[in-house]
Amino acid sequence: MLEAVGFWSEAVGFWSEMVGIVSEAVGFWSEAVGFGSEAVGFGSEAIGFGSEAIGFGSEAVGFGSETIGIVSEADGIVSERVGFLVSIILSHVKGVSLFPIELRLGNKEGEPVQQGDRLKVTGMKADGVPYRWFTATVELVEHDHIVVSAPAGEPVYEPSGSWTARMAFRTHFWLDRPYNLLESPSMLYVNITSRPIIQDGEIRYHDYELDVIKRPGQPAEVIDQDEFDAAIATYGYTPTFQEEVRKAVDEAIHLVEHWGT
């Protein structure tokens, strides 16, 4: 009997240790997710941090030990796990795709992107379905900025078919800005998008419909408002998200109006 009690005591001690580890994990997770409303807008007002917005059940995020594998080892609190959890939550929150889930500047071999590399550029709808893609050559790589270019005649692909670029163009991507800029002899064209994901020989981004166009000698113009209105219903853009998109539009207008100055 004493032996059994001793075994139970040991088991309880082990459980207590494991609970302590989970407690530490939750604390670490809390710190990791608490990015601050300024950095990611993780406040309840910014993205509606309620069970309805995020679906904080095991179905939406899979918060069971089987799905996430919370701490099966004593030292299992690793940044990869936390990053995985952040990815899952961000991917389930409507209207936060302006924020990056993943940023890794690397080519197919995992090496840093360099001038002269050929990358696939893919634009996706908010639900992740590609709507346009082409291949371009890296012109410039900075710590937060990459420029790719394509010559006249470069094929551009869409689900319904393909077409050929009539003139050369270059596209600017910033890792910390919610838009990209296409530069050609005839215009400046800004897509309001997520921040780019640059990985495995590809630049990917989610497109949020609204665009800003600036032709020589003309003021900047906001276009595709009708597509944005339709997307609000289709993809469930929240009022907060719509406001973020409008702010990005204002930034884009300022950018093209002062481009090259």
Secondary structure, DSSP 8 states (H G I E B T S, - for coil): -HHHHHHHHHHHHHHHHHHHHHHHHHHHHHHHH---TTTT--SHHHH--SHHHH--STTTT--SHHHH-TTSSTT---HHHHHHHHHHHHHHSTT-TTS-S------TTS----TT-EEEEEEE-TTS-EEEEEEEEEEEE-SSEEEEEE-TT-EEEETTEEEE-SS-EEEEEETTSSEEEEEETTEEEEEEE---EEETTEEEEEEEEEEEEE-TTS--EEE-HHHHHHHHHHHT--HHHHHHHHHHHHHHHHHHHTTT-
